[in-house]
Amino acid sequence: METLLADAQLQRRDLAGFVQTGPTGRWHAHFFEVNRAPRFDRASAYGHRLDRPSGDGERFDPGVAKRVTLVRYGGRRTIHGFAGLTEGPAEARREAALQMAEWDGYLK
């Protein structure tokens, strides 16, 4: 399948910078809520996803650390699913989601 873009220069908005993460699995989700095993600054990743096209992802192999680029969720920034830590408007749920992440062992 070939993807054609109207403009070769895509503007990247609201970059979160880089997050150093450890291994495990593959995902394209609310980065804050990926499984408990990877160690990274989850609070900084809150409300962000991988900077990849829809349907694409990033592979994380055991024992291999890598840097990834994250971007903020757009639109209404309402996040549902994943690990169930956010479940609603990202900004309104931030403190509760961080507390749940701590209780559930995501923040170590």
N, CA, C and O atoms as CSV, one atom per row, in Angstrom:
chain,resi,resn,atom,element,x,y,z
A,1,MET,N,N,0.842,-1.174,0.000
A,1,MET,CA,C,0.000,0.000,0.000
A,1,MET,C,C,0.889,1.239,0.000
A,1,MET,O,O,1.847,1.325,0.768
A,2,GLU,N,N,0.570,2.178,-0.851
A,2,GLU,CA,C,1.351,3.408,-0.961
A,2,GLU,C,C,0.557,4.564,-0.371
A,2,GLU,O,O,-0.640,4.694,-0.625
A,3,THR,N,N,1.216,5.396,0.411
A,3,THR,CA,C,0.582,6.573,0.988
A,3,THR,C,C,1.097,7.802,0.270
A,3,THR,O,O,2.305,8.032,0.211
A,4,LEU,N,N,0.187,8.594,-0.277
A,4,LEU,CA,C,0.563,9.833,-0.953
A,4,LEU,C,C,0.159,11.005,-0.083
A,4,LEU,O,O,-0.969,11.062,0.408
A,5,LEU,N,N,1.067,11.931,0.108
A,5,LEU,CA,C,0.802,13.098,0.934
A,5,LEU,C,C,0.659,14.324,0.056
A,5,LEU,O,O,1.406,14.503,-0.906
A,6,ALA,N,N,-0.305,15.168,0.392
A,6,ALA,CA,C,-0.524,16.384,-0.386
A,6,ALA,C,C,0.648,17.337,-0.253
A,6,ALA,O,O,0.967,18.074,-1.186
A,7,ASP,N,N,1.281,17.322,0.892
A,7,ASP,CA,C,2.394,18.228,1.146
A,7,ASP,C,C,3.543,17.414,1.727
A,7,ASP,O,O,3.393,16.792,2.779
A,8,ALA,N,N,4.658,17.414,1.070
A,8,ALA,CA,C,5.796,16.620,1.537
A,8,ALA,C,C,6.332,17.108,2.876
A,8,ALA,O,O,6.923,16.328,3.624
A,9,GLN,N,N,6.138,18.378,3.189
A,9,GLN,CA,C,6.595,18.929,4.462
A,9,GLN,C,C,5.440,18.921,5.454
A,9,GLN,O,O,4.606,19.826,5.443
A,10,LEU,N,N,5.386,17.920,6.300
A,10,LEU,CA,C,4.355,17.864,7.327
A,10,LEU,C,C,4.821,18.654,8.542
A,10,LEU,O,O,5.967,18.531,8.976
A,11,GLN,N,N,3.941,19.446,9.069
A,11,GLN,CA,C,4.296,20.248,10.241
A,11,GLN,C,C,4.054,19.420,11.491
A,11,GLN,O,O,2.965,18.880,11.690
A,12,ARG,N,N,5.067,19.324,12.323
A,12,ARG,CA,C,4.914,18.615,13.588
A,12,ARG,C,C,4.604,19.636,14.665
A,12,ARG,O,O,5.339,20.603,14.866
A,13,ARG,N,N,3.498,19.398,15.350
A,13,ARG,CA,C,3.058,20.348,16.364
A,13,ARG,C,C,3.171,19.729,17.746
A,13,ARG,O,O,3.048,18.516,17.910
A,14,ASP,N,N,3.401,20.564,18.719
A,14,ASP,CA,C,3.380,20.152,20.119
A,14,ASP,C,C,4.251,18.936,20.406
A,14,ASP,O,O,3.802,17.987,21.049
A,15,LEU,N,N,5.475,18.959,19.939
A,15,LEU,CA,C,6.364,17.842,20.231
A,15,LEU,C,C,6.666,17.792,21.721
A,15,LEU,O,O,6.938,18.817,22.346
A,16,ALA,N,N,6.618,16.619,22.268
A,16,ALA,CA,C,6.908,16.448,23.686
A,16,ALA,C,C,8.393,16.251,23.923
A,16,ALA,O,O,8.835,16.180,25.069
A,17,GLY,N,N,9.161,16.163,22.858
A,17,GLY,CA,C,10.578,15.886,23.021
A,17,GLY,C,C,10.812,14.391,22.995
A,17,GLY,O,O,10.083,13.650,22.335
A,18,PHE,N,N,11.814,13.957,23.703
A,18,PHE,CA,C,12.184,12.554,23.659
A,18,PHE,C,C,11.937,11.905,25.003
A,18,PHE,O,O,12.071,12.540,26.049
A,19,VAL,N,N,11.585,10.667,24.969
A,19,VAL,CA,C,11.434,9.857,26.167
A,19,VAL,C,C,12.350,8.662,25.994
A,19,VAL,O,O,12.281,7.969,24.980
A,20,GLN,N,N,13.192,8.417,26.957
A,20,GLN,CA,C,14.042,7.230,26.913
A,20,GLN,C,C,13.236,6.101,27.523
A,20,GLN,O,O,12.763,6.216,28.653
A,21,THR,N,N,13.076,5.019,26.792
A,21,THR,CA,C,12.265,3.922,27.294
A,21,THR,C,C,12.998,2.606,27.181
A,21,THR,O,O,13.861,2.419,26.324
A,22,GLY,N,N,12.640,1.717,28.051
A,22,GLY,CA,C,13.174,0.364,27.994
A,22,GLY,C,C,12.306,-0.491,27.088
A,22,GLY,O,O,11.449,0.030,26.374
A,23,PRO,N,N,12.518,-1.784,27.113
A,23,PRO,CA,C,11.904,-2.700,26.175
A,23,PRO,C,C,10.452,-3.054,26.467
A,23,PRO,O,O,9.833,-2.505,27.379
A,24,THR,N,N,9.947,-3.936,25.714
A,24,THR,CA,C,8.753,-4.762,25.762
A,24,THR,C,C,7.688,-4.374,24.771
A,24,THR,O,O,7.175,-3.255,24.762
A,25,GLY,N,N,7.378,-5.338,23.939
A,25,GLY,CA,C,6.225,-5.290,23.082
A,25,GLY,C,C,6.248,-4.294,21.949
A,25,GLY,O,O,7.299,-3.848,21.488
A,26,ARG,N,N,5.048,-3.967,21.520
A,26,ARG,CA,C,4.836,-3.029,20.424
A,26,ARG,C,C,3.513,-2.325,20.686
A,26,ARG,O,O,2.534,-2.972,21.058
A,27,TRP,N,N,3.469,-1.027,20.501
A,27,TRP,CA,C,2.227,-0.305,20.761
A,27,TRP,C,C,2.150,0.977,19.962
A,27,TRP,O,O,3.164,1.513,19.516
A,28,HIS,N,N,0.937,1.457,19.791
A,28,HIS,CA,C,0.652,2.793,19.263
A,28,HIS,C,C,-0.549,3.251,20.068
A,28,HIS,O,O,-1.693,3.044,19.661
A,29,ALA,N,N,-0.297,3.859,21.185
A,29,ALA,CA,C,-1.334,4.144,22.163
A,29,ALA,C,C,-0.932,5.357,22.992
A,29,ALA,O,O,0.099,5.986,22.751
A,30,HIS,N,N,-1.771,5.666,23.970
A,30,HIS,CA,C,-1.432,6.690,24.951
A,30,HIS,C,C,-0.161,6.203,25.649
A,30,HIS,O,O,-0.210,5.264,26.443
A,31,PHE,N,N,0.958,6.830,25.357
A,31,PHE,CA,C,2.253,6.311,25.796
A,31,PHE,C,C,2.322,6.187,27.314
A,31,PHE,O,O,2.966,5.271,27.825
A,32,PHE,N,N,1.687,7.072,28.026
A,32,PHE,CA,C,1.632,7.042,29.485
A,32,PHE,C,C,1.103,5.699,29.992
A,32,PHE,O,O,1.515,5.232,31.054
A,33,GLU,N,N,0.187,5.073,29.234
A,33,GLU,CA,C,-0.507,3.876,29.696
A,33,GLU,C,C,0.020,2.565,29.127
A,33,GLU,O,O,-0.632,1.532,29.275
A,34,VAL,N,N,1.181,2.579,28.480
A,34,VAL,CA,C,1.714,1.306,27.990
A,34,VAL,C,C,2.054,0.430,29.185
A,34,VAL,O,O,2.097,0.924,30.312
A,35,ASN,N,N,2.291,-0.835,28.973
A,35,ASN,CA,C,2.432,-1.762,30.100
A,35,ASN,C,C,3.467,-1.307,31.128
A,35,ASN,O,O,4.280,-0.419,30.870
A,36,ARG,N,N,3.411,-1.934,32.284
A,36,ARG,CA,C,4.209,-1.503,33.435
A,36,ARG,C,C,5.712,-1.711,33.283
A,36,ARG,O,O,6.491,-1.029,33.949
A,37,ALA,N,N,6.134,-2.628,32.432
A,37,ALA,CA,C,7.553,-3.011,32.367
A,37,ALA,C,C,8.496,-1.885,31.943
A,37,ALA,O,O,9.519,-1.692,32.601
A,38,PRO,N,N,8.209,-1.135,30.883
A,38,PRO,CA,C,9.168,-0.090,30.480
A,38,PRO,C,C,9.306,0.997,31.546
A,38,PRO,O,O,8.321,1.401,32.165
A,39,ARG,N,N,10.518,1.456,31.750
A,39,ARG,CA,C,10.794,2.524,32.715
A,39,ARG,C,C,11.117,3.801,31.957
A,39,ARG,O,O,12.094,3.854,31.210
A,40,PHE,N,N,10.301,4.831,32.147
A,40,PHE,CA,C,10.513,6.138,31.533
A,40,PHE,C,C,9.694,7.148,32.315
A,40,PHE,O,O,8.929,6.764,33.200
A,41,ASP,N,N,9.833,8.413,32.013
A,41,ASP,CA,C,9.117,9.479,32.701
A,41,ASP,C,C,7.670,9.512,32.212
A,41,ASP,O,O,7.343,10.223,31.262
A,42,ARG,N,N,6.820,8.745,32.862
A,42,ARG,CA,C,5.423,8.641,32.433
A,42,ARG,C,C,4.673,9.959,32.578
A,42,ARG,O,O,3.818,10.270,31.749
A,43,ALA,N,N,4.970,10.728,33.598
A,43,ALA,CA,C,4.275,12.009,33.768
A,43,ALA,C,C,4.508,12.912,32.562
A,43,ALA,O,O,3.592,13.610,32.127
A,44,SER,N,N,5.717,12.906,32.019
A,44,SER,CA,C,6.009,13.715,30.829
A,44,SER,C,C,5.321,13.169,29.586
A,44,SER,O,O,5.035,13.920,28.654
A,45,ALA,N,N,5.055,11.873,29.565
A,45,ALA,CA,C,4.414,11.237,28.410
A,45,ALA,C,C,2.894,11.343,28.461
A,45,ALA,O,O,2.216,10.975,27.501
A,46,TYR,N,N,2.350,11.841,29.572
A,46,TYR,CA,C,0.896,11.918,29.717
A,46,TYR,C,C,0.282,12.786,28.613
A,46,TYR,O,O,0.749,13.895,28.352
A,47,GLY,N,N,-0.764,12.271,27.971
A,47,GLY,CA,C,-1.456,13.009,26.917
A,47,GLY,C,C,-0.761,12.957,25.569
A,47,GLY,O,O,-1.115,13.711,24.663
A,48,HIS,N,N,0.222,12.080,25.423
A,48,HIS,CA,C,1.005,11.984,24.188
A,48,HIS,C,C,0.970,10.571,23.618
A,48,HIS,O,O,0.676,9.603,24.319
A,49,ARG,N,N,1.274,10.483,22.338
A,49,ARG,CA,C,1.373,9.210,21.633
A,49,ARG,C,C,2.640,9.227,20.791
A,49,ARG,O,O,3.275,10.269,20.629
A,50,LEU,N,N,3.001,8.071,20.260
A,50,LEU,CA,C,4.151,8.009,19.359
A,50,LEU,C,C,3.911,8.883,18.141
A,50,LEU,O,O,2.781,8.981,17.662
A,51,ASP,N,N,4.939,9.506,17.644
A,51,ASP,CA,C,4.856,10.320,16.427
A,51,ASP,C,C,4.986,9.391,15.221
A,51,ASP,O,O,6.028,9.339,14.566
A,52,ARG,N,N,3.913,8.664,14.944
A,52,ARG,CA,C,3.860,7.716,13.835
A,52,ARG,C,C,2.509,7.862,13.141
A,52,ARG,O,O,1.532,8.266,13.772
A,53,PRO,N,N,2.443,7.541,11.857
A,53,PRO,CA,C,1.146,7.544,11.170
A,53,PRO,C,C,0.209,6.505,11.786
A,53,PRO,O,O,0.665,5.519,12.365
A,54,SER,N,N,-1.079,6.725,11.663
A,54,SER,CA,C,-2.065,5.780,12.158
A,54,SER,C,C,-1.815,4.406,11.551
A,54,SER,O,O,-1.568,4.283,10.351
A,55,GLY,N,N,-1.881,3.386,12.377
A,55,GLY,CA,C,-1.649,2.031,11.909
A,55,GLY,C,C,-0.198,1.611,11.938
A,55,GLY,O,O,0.110,0.430,11.780
A,56,ASP,N,N,0.694,2.555,12.136
A,56,ASP,CA,C,2.115,2.248,12.228
A,56,ASP,C,C,2.454,2.104,13.707
A,56,ASP,O,O,1.610,2.385,14.558
A,57,GLY,N,N,3.629,1.688,14.017
A,57,GLY,CA,C,4.019,1.534,15.409
A,57,GLY,C,C,5.521,1.530,15.551
A,57,GLY,O,O,6.252,1.890,14.628
A,58,GLU,N,N,5.960,1.129,16.691
A,58,GLU,CA,C,7.389,1.067,17.005
A,58,GLU,C,C,7.623,-0.226,17.761
A,58,GLU,O,O,6.869,-0.550,18.679
A,59,ARG,N,N,8.629,-0.949,17.400
A,59,ARG,CA,C,8.952,-2.195,18.092
A,59,ARG,C,C,9.975,-1.915,19.184
A,59,ARG,O,O,10.955,-1.198,18.982
A,60,PHE,N,N,9.715,-2.503,20.344
A,60,PHE,CA,C,10.615,-2.386,21.481
A,60,PHE,C,C,11.068,-3.788,21.862
A,60,PHE,O,O,10.262,-4.613,22.292
A,61,ASP,N,N,12.341,-4.050,21.704
A,61,ASP,CA,C,12.883,-5.376,21.991
A,61,ASP,C,C,13.436,-5.431,23.404
A,61,ASP,O,O,13.976,-4.440,23.897
A,62,PRO,N,N,13.306,-6.594,24.071
A,62,PRO,CA,C,13.819,-6.743,25.434
A,62,PRO,C,C,15.303,-6.396,25.521
A,62,PRO,O,O,16.112,-6.836,24.705
A,63,GLY,N,N,15.634,-5.602,26.527
A,63,GLY,CA,C,17.022,-5.248,26.781
A,63,GLY,C,C,17.589,-4.136,25.922
A,63,GLY,O,O,18.759,-3.783,26.067
A,64,VAL,N,N,16.779,-3.573,25.025
A,64,VAL,CA,C,17.259,-2.524,24.121
A,64,VAL,C,C,16.526,-1.221,24.431
A,64,VAL,O,O,15.320,-1.119,24.210
A,65,ALA,N,N,17.253,-0.224,24.942
A,65,ALA,CA,C,16.654,1.088,25.200
A,65,ALA,C,C,16.667,1.887,23.904
A,65,ALA,O,O,17.564,1.730,23.076
A,66,LYS,N,N,15.665,2.744,23.734
A,66,LYS,CA,C,15.645,3.583,22.536
A,66,LYS,C,C,14.973,4.904,22.850
A,66,LYS,O,O,14.258,5.035,23.844
A,67,ARG,N,N,15.212,5.875,21.994
A,67,ARG,CA,C,14.573,7.187,22.118
A,67,ARG,C,C,13.443,7.254,21.108
A,67,ARG,O,O,13.587,6.816,19.967
A,68,VAL,N,N,12.320,7.806,21.537
A,68,VAL,CA,C,11.178,7.957,20.644
A,68,VAL,C,C,10.690,9.395,20.707
A,68,VAL,O,O,10.924,10.094,21.693
A,69,THR,N,N,10.016,9.833,19.660
A,69,THR,CA,C,9.423,11.163,19.639
A,69,THR,C,C,7.933,11.019,19.899
A,69,THR,O,O,7.262,10.194,19.279
A,70,LEU,N,N,7.422,11.824,20.814
A,70,LEU,CA,C,6.004,11.812,21.149
A,70,LEU,C,C,5.357,13.115,20.715
A,70,LEU,O,O,6.006,14.161,20.677
A,71,VAL,N,N,4.063,13.044,20.386
A,71,VAL,CA,C,3.277,14.231,20.066
A,71,VAL,C,C,2.011,14.212,20.915
A,71,VAL,O,O,1.522,13.152,21.306
A,72,ARG,N,N,1.498,15.395,21.188
A,72,ARG,CA,C,0.269,15.509,21.977
A,72,ARG,C,C,-0.915,14.979,21.186
A,72,ARG,O,O,-0.978,15.126,19.965
A,73,TYR,N,N,-1.847,14.363,21.890
A,73,TYR,CA,C,-3.114,14.014,21.258
A,73,TYR,C,C,-3.773,15.304,20.814
A,73,TYR,O,O,-3.691,16.315,21.512
A,74,GLY,N,N,-4.420,15.284,19.672
A,74,GLY,CA,C,-5.081,16.473,19.152
A,74,GLY,C,C,-6.566,16.479,19.472
A,74,GLY,O,O,-7.049,15.668,20.262
A,75,GLY,N,N,-7.269,17.387,18.858
A,75,GLY,CA,C,-8.722,17.480,19.019
A,75,GLY,C,C,-9.126,17.769,20.442
A,75,GLY,O,O,-8.533,18.614,21.113
A,76,ARG,N,N,-10.135,17.066,20.895
A,76,ARG,CA,C,-10.648,17.272,22.261
A,76,ARG,C,C,-9.757,16.641,23.323
A,76,ARG,O,O,-9.954,16.861,24.518
A,77,ARG,N,N,-8.778,15.859,22.885
A,77,ARG,CA,C,-7.837,15.194,23.795
A,77,ARG,C,C,-8.546,14.324,24.825
A,77,ARG,O,O,-8.160,14.284,25.993
A,78,THR,N,N,-9.591,13.628,24.376
A,78,THR,CA,C,-10.302,12.684,25.224
A,78,THR,C,C,-9.713,11.305,24.971
A,78,THR,O,O,-9.662,10.847,23.829
A,79,ILE,N,N,-9.271,10.651,26.023
A,79,ILE,CA,C,-8.557,9.382,25.895
A,79,ILE,C,C,-9.328,8.293,26.632
A,79,ILE,O,O,-9.644,8.433,27.814
A,80,HIS,N,N,-9.630,7.201,25.916
A,80,HIS,CA,C,-10.335,6.047,26.497
A,80,HIS,C,C,-9.601,4.777,26.123
A,80,HIS,O,O,-8.878,4.731,25.127
A,81,GLY,N,N,-9.792,3.748,26.929
A,81,GLY,CA,C,-9.209,2.448,26.613
A,81,GLY,C,C,-7.817,2.310,27.172
A,81,GLY,O,O,-7.510,2.825,28.247
A,82,PHE,N,N,-6.982,1.615,26.441
A,82,PHE,CA,C,-5.601,1.371,26.843
A,82,PHE,C,C,-5.586,0.707,28.217
A,82,PHE,O,O,-6.173,-0.368,28.347
A,83,ALA,N,N,-4.971,1.255,29.231
A,83,ALA,CA,C,-4.919,0.638,30.561
A,83,ALA,C,C,-6.038,1.138,31.469
A,83,ALA,O,O,-6.132,0.715,32.622
A,84,GLY,N,N,-6.885,2.031,30.967
A,84,GLY,CA,C,-7.995,2.546,31.763
A,84,GLY,C,C,-7.593,3.566,32.811
A,84,GLY,O,O,-8.361,3.828,33.737
A,85,LEU,N,N,-6.418,4.145,32.690
A,85,LEU,CA,C,-5.953,5.102,33.691
A,85,LEU,C,C,-6.501,6.504,33.460
A,85,LEU,O,O,-6.634,7.274,34.412
A,86,THR,N,N,-6.816,6.846,32.236
A,86,THR,CA,C,-7.264,8.208,31.934
A,86,THR,C,C,-8.781,8.276,31.826
A,86,THR,O,O,-9.423,8.946,32.635
A,87,GLU,N,N,-9.364,7.601,30.849
A,87,GLU,CA,C,-10.814,7.513,30.681
A,87,GLU,C,C,-11.529,8.858,30.721
A,87,GLU,O,O,-12.394,9.078,31.569
A,88,GLY,N,N,-11.179,9.743,29.824
A,88,GLY,CA,C,-11.868,11.020,29.726
A,88,GLY,C,C,-10.962,12.105,29.187
A,88,GLY,O,O,-9.928,11.823,28.582
A,89,PRO,N,N,-11.360,13.364,29.413
A,89,PRO,CA,C,-10.545,14.493,28.937
A,89,PRO,C,C,-9.166,14.477,29.610
A,89,PRO,O,O,-9.065,14.455,30.837
A,90,ALA,N,N,-8.126,14.487,28.806
A,90,ALA,CA,C,-6.764,14.320,29.325
A,90,ALA,C,C,-6.416,15.329,30.413
A,90,ALA,O,O,-5.908,14.948,31.467
A,91,GLU,N,N,-6.679,16.595,30.174
A,91,GLU,CA,C,-6.268,17.608,31.158
A,91,GLU,C,C,-7.042,17.479,32.462
A,91,GLU,O,O,-6.461,17.623,33.538
A,92,ALA,N,N,-8.328,17.213,32.388
A,92,ALA,CA,C,-9.146,17.108,33.597
A,92,ALA,C,C,-8.805,15.861,34.413
A,92,ALA,O,O,-9.013,15.848,35.627
A,93,ARG,N,N,-8.289,14.823,33.775
A,93,ARG,CA,C,-8.023,13.550,34.439
A,93,ARG,C,C,-6.561,13.348,34.826
A,93,ARG,O,O,-6.212,12.305,35.380
A,94,ARG,N,N,-5.715,14.308,34.550
A,94,ARG,CA,C,-4.269,14.125,34.742
A,94,ARG,C,C,-3.894,13.670,36.156
A,94,ARG,O,O,-3.245,12.635,36.310
A,95,GLU,N,N,-4.280,14.404,37.168
A,95,GLU,CA,C,-3.877,14.072,38.541
A,95,GLU,C,C,-4.427,12.720,38.970
A,95,GLU,O,O,-3.717,11.935,39.598
A,96,ALA,N,N,-5.680,12.440,38.641
A,96,ALA,CA,C,-6.270,11.145,38.986
A,96,ALA,C,C,-5.549,10.015,38.260
A,96,ALA,O,O,-5.308,8.960,38.847
A,97,ALA,N,N,-5.204,10.221,36.993
A,97,ALA,CA,C,-4.503,9.195,36.216
A,97,ALA,C,C,-3.111,8.935,36.789
A,97,ALA,O,O,-2.683,7.784,36.871
A,98,LEU,N,N,-2.412,9.981,37.182
A,98,LEU,CA,C,-1.090,9.804,37.794
A,98,LEU,C,C,-1.197,9.028,39.108
A,98,LEU,O,O,-0.363,8.169,39.395
A,99,GLN,N,N,-2.221,9.331,39.898
A,99,GLN,CA,C,-2.422,8.616,41.163
A,99,GLN,C,C,-2.732,7.143,40.910
A,99,GLN,O,O,-2.179,6.267,41.574
A,100,MET,N,N,-3.619,6.871,39.945
A,100,MET,CA,C,-3.941,5.482,39.609
A,100,MET,C,C,-2.713,4.742,39.089
A,100,MET,O,O,-2.508,3.572,39.411
A,101,ALA,N,N,-1.901,5.418,38.292
A,101,ALA,CA,C,-0.683,4.796,37.762
A,101,ALA,C,C,0.259,4.410,38.900
A,101,ALA,O,O,0.894,3.356,38.861
A,102,GLU,N,N,0.342,5.262,39.901
A,102,GLU,CA,C,1.193,4.947,41.053
A,102,GLU,C,C,0.636,3.745,41.813
A,102,GLU,O,O,1.381,2.822,42.144
A,103,TRP,N,N,-0.661,3.749,42.091
A,103,TRP,CA,C,-1.294,2.641,42.814
A,103,TRP,C,C,-1.161,1.320,42.057
A,103,TRP,O,O,-0.980,0.265,42.667
A,104,ASP,N,N,-1.251,1.381,40.725
A,104,ASP,CA,C,-1.232,0.169,39.901
A,104,ASP,C,C,0.169,-0.281,39.496
A,104,ASP,O,O,0.308,-1.234,38.730
A,105,GLY,N,N,1.205,0.385,39.992
A,105,GLY,CA,C,2.571,-0.053,39.741
A,105,GLY,C,C,3.197,0.416,38.442
A,105,GLY,O,O,4.213,-0.133,38.015
A,106,TYR,N,N,2.607,1.432,37.797
A,106,TYR,CA,C,3.193,1.979,36.576
A,106,TYR,C,C,4.340,2.941,36.883
A,106,TYR,O,O,5.239,3.118,36.060
A,107,LEU,N,N,4.312,3.556,38.049
A,107,LEU,CA,C,5.351,4.516,38.442
A,107,LEU,C,C,6.203,3.872,39.524
A,107,LEU,O,O,5.742,3.673,40.648
A,108,LYS,N,N,7.438,3.548,39.188
A,108,LYS,CA,C,8.335,2.916,40.174
A,108,LYS,C,C,9.639,3.647,40.203
A,108,LYS,O,O,10.535,3.281,40.964
